[in-house]
Amino acid sequence: MARVTFYLDDKIVETEVEQGATLLEAASISGIYVNSNCGGEGICGTCKFLIKDGQIERGPAGLLTKEEVEEGYVLACQTKVLGDVKVEVPLETRIEEGQILIDKDAKKLRTIRAGGEEVFFTREPLVDKLYLELPKPSLDDNLSDHQRLYRKIRSKKKVPILQTGLTMLQEIPTILRDNQWAITATLGMMGDTTELLQVEGGDTSGRNYGIAVDIGTSTVVVHLVNLNSSKTVDGEAKYNSQMKYGEDVIRRIIHADEEGPEELHSLIIDDINGLISTLIFRNKVRRDDITSVSCSGNTTMLHFLLNLPASWIRKTPYVSASASPPPIKATELGIKINKGGLVYVVPMIGGWVGGDITAGILACGMDKSEKLSLLIDIGTNGEIVIGNKDWMISCSASAGPAFEGTGAESGMRASRGAVEHVTMNDGRIDYSTIGDGKPKGICGSGLIDLVAELFKAELIDRRGALDPRKSDRIRERDGQSEFVMVPGSKTEIGKDIVITQPDIENLLRAKAAIYAGANILIKSLGLEFKDFERILIAGGFGSYLDRRKTQILGLIPDIPLERIQFVGNTSIIGAKMALLSREALDACHRIAESVTYIDLISYPNYYDEFMAAMFLPHTDLERFPTITQELSREV
Amino acid sequence: MARVTFYLDDKIVETEVEQGATLLEAASISGIYVNSNCGGEGICGTCKFLIKDGQIERGPAGLLTKEEVEEGYVLACQTKVLGDVKVEVPLETRIEEGQILIDKDAKKLRTIRAGGEEVFFTREPLVDKLYLELPKPSLDDNLSDHQRLYRKIRSKKKVPILQTGLTMLQEIPTILRDNQWAITATLGMMGDTTELLQVEGGDTSGRNYGIAVDIGTSTVVVHLVNLNSSKTVDGEAKYNSQMKYGEDVIRRIIHADEEGPEELHSLIIDDINGLISTLIFRNKVRRDDITSVSCSGNTTMLHFLLNLPASWIRKTPYVSASASPPPIKATELGIKINKGGLVYVVPMIGGWVGGDITAGILACGMDKSEKLSLLIDIGTNGEIVIGNKDWMISCSASAGPAFEGTGAESGMRASRGAVEHVTMNDGRIDYSTIGDGKPKGICGSGLIDLVAELFKAELIDRRGALDPRKSDRIRERDGQSEFVMVPGSKTEIGKDIVITQPDIENLLRAKAAIYAGANILIKSLGLEFKDFERILIAGGFGSYLDRRKTQILGLIPDIPLERIQFVGNTSIIGAKMALLSREALDACHRIAESVTYIDLISYPNYYDEFMAAMFLPHTDLERFPTITQELSREV
């Protein structure tokens, strides 16, 4: 045994390992979370440690610079411990505390549950494992190894069309004989066919995990799912690294057109790999036991994921390269799971209504419900779907990332330290943060609450303008007004947490775009908001929204609160349902093919509707009668 | 224009080409056949030319040695002509005249015809091309490019399950728009599914070629087939380069077990690539227009082709890795055709009865005939099948390569210069050669004729022993007897063409193995040779056998000649039928699954039968009554 001493910035951790263990393994045992984007293959440089003292065996240096190697940096995954070792773990190598906070949805969605109505799907994971004991060949039964295996698989499972690649066929004979004809076959559904993805010795059928991914324009969320128990094990999220190339999909498509799509493609692959690494590390799941990935997201994000050309999505008539891509080998995309593993993409409705909405409709059971529903998915784009099991119509409104916390002065993603709820009473501000610690910033739900409370307290007017005469907390800085919600002395970051006049205006623009879009879609069918039995609000805000405050903001129409339901990140819920049930994926295909898309641009009154919705709650107060009454204000 | 002067060993050829043309293109225009194993990719070294003078632009040197480059050798495919050039074409670079002789089967089998009975299959090539003009997208019809293409394909052809790889999906949008939505789709059948293999601009549907391959233990035969007209364009054959690792499959499996299978795999791939290169060069077919390859052969050869482990074929209970491998991408195997092209393998019956026999049964229509037939496929192994449309039983007998001309002192493959027929009258020897030139050696049919004639002329006895007292042509050399058929002065090679005592003994062993095998199989079912309405003799002898002489040899039983039919190389005929007709490939699958295999080793009297058949025509003359009568000899 050898002793490894880890020097972290705030503490020292010691552990004992077998000689020959890697530093990455030692860190794992010690509960030190370390970045490892390449999955321990020694080809990136994210798991770098600094050797202070001791006996090690160095391996490849990956992307470390010459200078770093000379200074004593090594890749933890490639460095073996030969004797007692002292190592420093640099800050950038460690996974941040905030980053590893479990997405609340992950814990919540342990069962497949549709918003409001339960919908049941038969459990049949897209990738499944079968333990098989084959009879040995004899002169009376000397079928080829390939056919012998097929015969056994078919005796256990209905797989009319079974496909196998050449490499598998080359390996099967030896695997069968080395394991006394007792093996586990991993089978992946590829549309109407089934592919034999892996054959391994012994019974590994108890270990089968999947990854559900929601690729948002601003946020990437990943859940780890146990495919045997159908339970969500853990979740993780981060900002989409593509954001440096533009906040919205249009700018990213233009970037791809000008510079090529490869960079955007590899950024999203890296994001997903990083999140998967975090999850398997934290939950001690073997990478080889992850056999499938199901990805949801808007059409542009899914195109970048697959490196499909997105150019024609942004131009009329908004044509995507593929609305229904087939399952792809994870290795072909560079997603680091089992080498035979498959990546599924939730089918898309159109260029501007993606797989996230297909997944949302599935998760809410809209496609099976008699009730007339309105689904609003609030992200960087706001997508709106109305209908029931017989018909569905959708549109998309460009909201911008205001609701995802990015762009705002003190905005942040819904993770540890984010203010998620705000109330104001007689000038006193109460708030709660995710993880209950000191605040670092404000996430989407906190921003909605805050603006609603500012309006209720009359600190902003119907146009959202801050009135410095109403509060000491309103100040002028760099030529613009801002409201100080938490003074720097009480924050984690040592800086004031504020909402600026432009922040408020961005939020109003975002809500106006969505409200106007929903209103136009509904009116075009001769309907009114009150005709809907339920309004489902989806989005990755990090927490449930205060329904009343969304109405004060004018985001959600003034209908009885009991009809409004916050359904969380339905994109990832739907992706997970597909991962766990072939029937659910089949339903996604039917949904994607049946939903009609309406282009808002073709409605000449969209701009007027949008401008009218830029007020709190709306220019036309008759549309928000109970809010108007509640606020009891002269307007 | 630039003038290129080629110096061949026997002549000078001049041509004019555009500046920038390669030397390989210049040679092609001039009708100079050149080896080009890698297909002009500059990675092998087979197309080497020696520059004598002139202006050229050199490219990569491939496998040329440093010395060769210094001496002025270049790769013809990588060297551009910039001005007038003089080049020497070395002998080893040129494709031999003999080598380019068209296999007679190739010309003969322009239609699918079963031996004796015509069997019709619907023309539906395994890989087909469709020219499609797609409607441009509009706001009312903005399906994704992927779905738009599928919709159009399905309007033209019934393809319930259509699959497409990621790379294709990435390329389709640009190809569609660059070609004004008019494209040609190449579709490949993959079992019950169809794969979109290629999408190219414009209408290329008129250019679709396939390659049929028969991989024999000793000889590899390749035919080029026009998939639109169903006509065989040309054929080519060569010895299997694996022969240096053993004449029979057992020795090659042992070699693979000891040294790994890669060498045997790459030898057969190189052989096929070389033959394809010759065919496309000679017929001016573009490599890209070859979309499919169908391979037949014995089980071991097909395993080496796919690099599947063959170890367990040779050990009881003779289990193959796969009897029915799926279609494989040509690029995965390194076979150089269209990069999306597919390689199909004719399904095998068992470890010792391969795809060549499945193809043979198909070609002869045995699986559709009411008649009781006996099919004998004579190659390095002799396979025997008996039965009709209701049942079929097969066995395999190890013959050795005697009938393929290899191993014998003056033996050669059936190609230009081979003696294919021999008659002797009163001591005078008449013979004919393939191509009608001076003889270079004797092929299988010539050896059979010669031995039969020697026996008729009493120059050998019933055990095959040469009697030097009977003829001046029989002489002693290096301690063994031999018969001089053609003196060196009359041959192409300047050497005597002879048959030695061991050659005769090898031929007797080969015919004994096959006759004994057939006899045992038939007896085991309580049948006799006379019960068969037809005896079909298959094999790549290069020419029709003289039926009577096969009976004198004792290879074929003494039944009325009209029941004996020489059906040629049915392995390649069947492979070609599969290439041209999905229905034929489906029939192959049914055949492979329904034929029963009998192991001759399990019959204790096999050795006795074999020994009894080592005589001319047989120990038991009562089995050959008409032969005995004809020869009118006291025995």
Contacts between the chains, C-beta under 8 A, distances in Angstrom:
chain1	res1	chain2	res2	distance
A	137	B	317	5.1
A	137	B	319	4.7
A	138	B	317	5.5
A	139	B	316	6.7
A	139	B	317	4.5
A	139	B	599	6.8
A	139	B	602	7.6
A	141	B	317	7.9
A	142	B	317	4.2
A	142	B	318	5.9
A	142	B	319	5.3
A	142	B	350	6.8
A	142	B	351	7.0
A	143	B	319	7.6
A	143	B	323	7.3
A	144	B	319	6.3
A	144	B	320	4.3
A	144	B	321	6.3
A	144	B	322	5.1
A	144	B	323	4.0
A	144	B	324	7.4
A	144	B	348	7.7
A	145	B	312	7.8
A	145	B	319	6.4
A	145	B	320	7.4
A	145	B	321	5.3
A	145	B	322	6.9
A	146	B	321	6.4
A	146	B	322	3.6
A	146	B	323	6.9
A	146	B	324	6.9
A	146	B	325	7.3
A	147	B	322	7.4
A	147	B	323	5.8
A	147	B	324	6.5
A	160	B	192	7.7
A	161	B	161	7.4
A	161	B	191	6.6
A	161	B	192	4.9
A	161	B	193	6.6
A	163	B	190	7.4
A	163	B	191	7.2
A	163	B	193	7.7
A	163	B	326	6.2
A	164	B	326	6.4
A	166	B	306	6.4
A	166	B	307	7.9
A	166	B	325	7.5
A	166	B	326	7.9
A	166	B	328	5.1
A	166	B	332	5.8
A	166	B	333	7.8
A	169	B	306	7.2
A	169	B	308	6.0
A	169	B	321	6.3
A	169	B	322	5.2
A	169	B	325	6.1
A	170	B	306	7.5
A	170	B	307	5.9
A	170	B	308	5.7
A	170	B	309	6.9
A	170	B	321	7.5
A	172	B	321	6.9
A	173	B	308	7.6
A	173	B	309	4.8
A	173	B	311	7.7
A	173	B	312	6.5
A	173	B	321	4.7
A	174	B	309	6.6
A	190	B	163	7.4
A	191	B	161	6.6
A	191	B	163	7.2
A	192	B	160	7.7
A	192	B	161	5.0
A	192	B	193	7.6
A	193	B	161	6.5
A	193	B	163	7.7
A	193	B	192	7.6
A	193	B	193	5.7
A	306	B	166	6.3
A	306	B	169	7.2
A	306	B	170	7.5
A	307	B	166	7.8
A	307	B	170	5.8
A	308	B	169	6.0
A	308	B	170	5.6
A	308	B	173	7.6
A	309	B	170	6.9
A	309	B	173	4.8
A	309	B	174	6.6
A	311	B	173	7.6
A	312	B	145	7.8
A	312	B	173	6.4
A	312	B	177	8.0
A	316	B	139	6.6
A	317	B	137	5.1
A	317	B	138	5.5
A	317	B	139	4.5
A	317	B	141	8.0
A	317	B	142	4.2
A	318	B	142	5.9
A	319	B	137	4.7
A	319	B	142	5.3
A	319	B	143	7.6
A	319	B	144	6.4
A	319	B	145	6.4
A	320	B	144	4.4
A	320	B	145	7.4
A	321	B	144	6.3
A	321	B	145	5.3
A	321	B	146	6.4
A	321	B	169	6.3
A	321	B	170	7.4
A	321	B	172	6.8
A	321	B	173	4.7
A	322	B	144	5.1
A	322	B	145	6.9
A	322	B	146	3.6
A	322	B	147	7.4
A	322	B	169	5.2
A	323	B	143	7.3
A	323	B	144	4.0
A	323	B	146	6.9
A	323	B	147	5.8
A	324	B	144	7.4
A	324	B	146	6.9
A	324	B	147	6.5
A	325	B	146	7.3
A	325	B	166	7.5
A	325	B	169	6.2
A	326	B	163	6.2
A	326	B	164	6.4
A	326	B	166	8.0
A	328	B	166	5.1
A	332	B	166	5.8
A	333	B	166	7.7
A	348	B	144	7.7
A	350	B	142	6.7
A	351	B	142	7.0
A	597	B	142	8.0
A	599	B	139	6.8
A	602	B	139	7.5
